[in-house]
Amino acid sequence: MHTEAQLKLLFDRLEQKITYLQDHANQLSVLVDQLEHEKKSLQSTIQEQRNRIKELEKKPVSDKQTFTKSAKIGKIVKDNLAPTADHTELKRKLDEYIREIEQLIAHLSTLS
């Protein structure tokens, strides 16, 4: 059997372990609360991004007419240049079209 002093020592160690476990449980509880808050915040951010994606997916439909011009570049070049046009005239026209395309890209970049 254990003496009274040994029992007292065992009881004190048990109390220390219980106190440690309670402190640890409290810390974990605070951490769980923080993680739940972060989870809600992230879910909200995800939902906002999904909504933004839906908006952006709908947006190109209204901007589609802007791109119909770029689909006709070959036809425009062919129609606007005389059969005797030289290389510099063709290069100038292509440079104009490239600048216009860059402006469209910049405009679309500002939408996102």
C-alpha positions as CSV (number, residue, x, y, z in Angstrom):
1,M,0.0,0.0,0.0
2,H,0.9,3.6,-0.4
3,T,1.6,5.8,2.5
4,E,-0.3,9.0,3.1
5,A,2.6,11.1,1.8
6,Q,2.7,9.0,-1.4
7,L,-1.0,9.4,-1.9
8,K,-0.7,13.1,-1.4
9,L,2.0,13.3,-4.0
10,L,0.0,11.2,-6.5
11,F,-3.0,13.4,-5.9
12,D,-1.0,16.6,-6.5
13,R,0.4,15.2,-9.8
14,L,-3.1,14.2,-10.8
15,E,-4.3,17.7,-10.1
16,Q,-1.4,19.2,-12.1
17,K,-2.3,16.9,-15.1
18,I,-6.0,17.9,-14.8
19,T,-5.1,21.6,-14.8
20,Y,-2.8,21.1,-17.8
21,L,-5.5,19.2,-19.7
22,Q,-8.1,21.9,-18.9
23,D,-5.7,24.7,-20.1
24,H,-4.9,22.7,-23.2
25,A,-8.6,22.1,-23.9
26,N,-9.3,25.9,-23.5
27,Q,-6.5,26.7,-25.9
28,L,-7.9,24.2,-28.4
29,S,-11.4,25.6,-28.0
30,V,-10.1,29.1,-28.8
31,L,-8.3,27.7,-31.8
32,V,-11.4,25.9,-33.0
33,D,-13.3,29.2,-32.7
34,Q,-10.7,31.0,-34.7
35,L,-10.6,28.3,-37.4
36,E,-14.4,28.4,-37.7
37,H,-14.4,32.1,-38.1
38,E,-11.6,31.8,-40.8
39,K,-13.6,29.1,-42.5
40,K,-16.7,31.3,-42.7
41,S,-14.6,34.1,-44.0
42,L,-13.1,31.9,-46.7
43,Q,-16.5,30.5,-47.7
44,S,-17.7,34.1,-48.1
45,T,-14.8,34.9,-50.2
46,I,-15.3,31.8,-52.3
47,Q,-19.0,32.7,-52.8
48,E,-18.0,36.3,-53.8
49,Q,-15.5,35.0,-56.3
50,R,-18.1,32.5,-57.8
51,N,-20.5,35.4,-58.2
52,R,-17.8,37.5,-59.8
53,I,-17.0,34.6,-62.2
54,K,-20.6,34.3,-63.1
55,E,-20.8,38.1,-63.9
56,L,-17.6,37.9,-66.0
57,E,-18.9,34.9,-67.9
58,K,-22.1,36.8,-68.7
59,K,-20.1,40.0,-69.7
60,P,-18.4,38.7,-72.9
61,V,-21.8,38.0,-74.4
62,S,-22.5,41.8,-74.4
63,D,-18.9,42.5,-75.6
64,K,-19.2,40.0,-78.4
65,Q,-20.0,42.7,-80.9
66,T,-16.7,44.4,-80.2
67,F,-14.8,41.3,-81.4
68,T,-16.8,40.9,-84.7
69,K,-14.5,43.7,-86.0
70,S,-11.4,41.7,-85.3
71,A,-12.8,38.6,-87.0
72,K,-13.1,40.6,-90.2
73,I,-9.5,42.0,-90.3
74,G,-8.5,39.9,-93.3
75,K,-11.4,41.0,-95.3
76,I,-10.8,44.7,-94.3
77,V,-7.2,44.5,-95.4
78,K,-8.1,42.8,-98.6
79,D,-10.8,45.4,-99.4
80,N,-8.9,48.5,-98.4
81,L,-5.7,47.8,-100.2
82,A,-5.4,48.2,-103.9
83,P,-3.9,45.3,-105.8
84,T,-0.8,47.4,-106.4
85,A,-0.3,48.4,-102.7
86,D,3.2,47.9,-101.6
87,H,4.7,46.2,-98.6
88,T,4.9,49.4,-96.5
89,E,1.2,50.2,-96.9
90,L,0.3,46.6,-95.8
91,K,2.6,47.0,-92.8
92,R,1.0,50.3,-91.9
93,K,-2.5,48.9,-92.0
94,L,-1.4,45.8,-90.0
95,D,0.2,48.1,-87.4
96,E,-3.1,50.1,-87.1
97,Y,-5.0,46.9,-86.6
98,I,-2.5,45.6,-84.0
99,R,-2.9,48.9,-82.0
100,E,-6.7,48.6,-82.2
101,I,-6.4,45.0,-80.9
102,E,-4.1,46.2,-78.1
103,Q,-6.6,48.8,-77.1
104,L,-9.4,46.2,-77.0
105,I,-7.2,44.0,-74.8
106,A,-6.5,46.9,-72.5
107,H,-10.2,47.7,-72.3
108,L,-11.1,44.1,-71.5
109,S,-8.3,44.0,-68.8
110,T,-9.9,46.9,-67.0
111,L,-13.2,45.1,-66.9
112,S,-11.7,42.2,-64.8
